[in-house]
Amino acid sequence: MDNQTAEHTTHLPLVTEPRNPGMALNLDWVRAVQANTSAVERRAATLPGRRSVKKDYQAAWMLKAISCIDLTTLSGDDTVGRVRRLCAKARQPVRTDMLDALGMPGLTTGAVCVYHDMITTAVDALRGSGIPVAAVSTGFPAGLSPFHLRVAEIEESVKAGAHEIDIVISRRHVLTGDWQALYDEMRAFRHACGDAHVKAILATGELGSLRNVARASLVCMMAGADFIKTSTGKESVNATLPVTLVMIRAIRDYFDRTGYRVGYKPAGGISKAKDAVVYLSLIKEELGDRWLQPDLFRFGASSLLGDIERQLEHHLTGHYSAGYRHAMG
Ligand SMILES: O=C[C@H](O)COP(=O)(O)O
């Protein structure tokens, strides 16, 4: 990795990206998409070993990762108190003295991600911070509730104040190759979101093949997805590096052909700072610096921030603190 540029990317100004409007479903393009599984897996396997980022640059990448976290709680036992604590953490992800020492006062996470019932709590707790609230929707995580209820759920969440909606696609449309049905579903979800940005969760661990992941990514972008996201965090296999390569190359192809940049959100099971840095370095290599801003890249993660905080503390003091000192909720 180019360490000089790595530090520089932490301080790039935010740019407003024109929203992907989508396009007509182009089945020829969809069917032409392939994924060479062994080549993708070979490339992904080399990544963790060969990325070594040193000292100050490592801290800069970890701060960058924080700014891109959708700090998430999606548990059946979520409470108002837990969501308020999570929002306080999003506002101040790392101790102020540490942020001052690292030259990043005012750093926040990219968003807070919750279930519908917790939207108003999160909106209240984040008021004035500029941190958006993302809500999972459409019968998350399986997406098997009646279609009209899935659309209504989006509308309710937008009305409650969510700025971003994370929808789940119907995996069966991918598994049966019904691209028209997937496109129509995604189009309807995008329409229901209005001005709220929509992230399409593919649940890649349930799609059967990397080729299906590539095609589903493309169809969701054609239907107007603002982001494509790997997983709900509830599948048995969630974000992986091979899936990431396939999805970000689909994003690059879509940009090359349409001029629209779609965002990427790996989610589920990313809990270590060193893994986050590998993801960021891959994005930088395959998509470039522009995609390292929170409007185009997010980690969906419930516990990653705690590990980053520990690593930053170690960077500053030479000591590790106990994990329990970095509880999220
Ligand atoms: O979208 C976010 C995921 O549900 C979070 O997954 P995690 O708890 O494995 O970090």
The ligand as a Gaussian input file, in Angstrom:
#p B3LYP/6-31G(d) Opt

LIG

0 1
 O      -25.140000      -4.550000       9.145000
 C      -24.540000      -4.800000      10.168000
 C      -24.385000      -6.125000      10.760000
 O      -25.587000      -6.630000      11.212000
 C      -23.399000      -6.096000      11.894000
 O      -22.830000      -7.333000      12.005000
 P      -21.797000      -7.657000      13.209000
 O      -22.628000      -7.658000      14.449000
 O      -21.265000      -9.023000      12.852000
 O      -20.743000      -6.617000      13.233000

